[in-house]
Amino acid sequence: MRLLVIEDNRRLAAHIAKGCRQAGFAVDVCHDLESARAALDAVNYDAAILDLGLPDGDGLDFLARLRRSGSELPVLVLTARDRVEDRVAGLDTGADDYLLKPFALEELVARLRALMRRPGQALGLRLVAGNVEFDTVAREVTISGIVTAFGRRETDLLEILLRRQGRVVPKESIEEKLYAFGEEVSSNSVEVAIHRLRKRLADAGASVEVHTLRGIGYLLGEI
């Protein structure tokens, strides 16, 4: 899942990004509202973490404009503003959750997952196709009940395809969800990741495989 972190404290932003990447998110970081607007115009994110005290404006004003534009992007506000009226203002403006600094990274990740499990959002706890099951919390793949080791990229790719099983996923959509800004992406990066995922599934005896629809995209379906 693709996550946008909007936080001007570079050290804290890097800490959040590292923890969220370890939890299976592709993460982009913006340190001001101008770059955040550009990122949102370019990418269809699954969720955002928003600090309120940013160098070029107030996060609540940014959030209010986002909601007025019709965006339903799940937003978790992360701030040191701890008064009750601040929390109420954040939630009334359109925040989906509100977490105070300092915080535990594990709680932040858990809250993100909870947001994305809400009706209409992207995340379910367990995803199943054939004899393949993926635990989105533990980031664990089991095939025929046996825990199977997958690399991080293959795990993320499998999750993308499981969430859209039975439907074709365009290459461009996979690339957008799989790679954050700044990551080196070659013209055949997606094809290489698909090849590795196919091999891991086949070697583990999976009853599903990744089908290629040339010029259209990829589909996870029965063998």
Secondary structure, DSSP 4 states (H G I P E B T S, - for coil): -EEEEE-S-HHHHHHHHHHHHHTT-EEEEESSHHHHHHHHHH---SEEEE-SEETTEEHHHHHHHHHHTT----EEEEES--SHHHHHHHHHHT-SEEEESS--HHHHHHHHHHHHTSTTSS--SEEEETTEEEETTTTEEEETTEEE---HHHHHHHHHHHHTTTS-B-HHHHHHHH--TTS---TTHHHHHHHHHHHHHHHTT-SEEEEEETTTEEEEEE-
